[in-house]
Amino acid sequence: MCELCERAVERFTVHHLVPRARGGNHGPTALLCPTCHRQVHAMFSVTTLAEELYSVGLLRTNPRVADFLRWMRKQRGTRFQVRRAKERG
C-alpha cells in the first residue's frame, strides 16, 4: 500500500523524505506508488521537500497534496500522467 495515497499497488518507489540532494541518502524513506512519487517531485522543489515536507504526515496535510490525494483516491486506474506545477513550492 502506498504510504501517501493508501492505494494498493503492485510496485513502489522509495521516496527519500529528506531528498538525497540535501543529504538524505541514509535518512528516513517512504514507499510511494510511482504516481504519488512523481507528483510530489512535480509539485515541490528539493528545498521545500527538505525544509517543510520531510514526513508523510507533513506531505498529507499540505493543501496541494491533500487536493491531489482526494482526486487520486477516486481514480480506478494505476497509471496517471503527472504535470510539473508552474510554480513549484
Secondary structure, 3 states (H helix, E strand, C coil): CCCCCCCCCCCCEEEECCCHHHCCCCCCEEEECHHHHHHHHHHCCHHHHHHCCCCHHHHHHCHHHHHHHHHHHHCCCCCCCCCCCCCCC
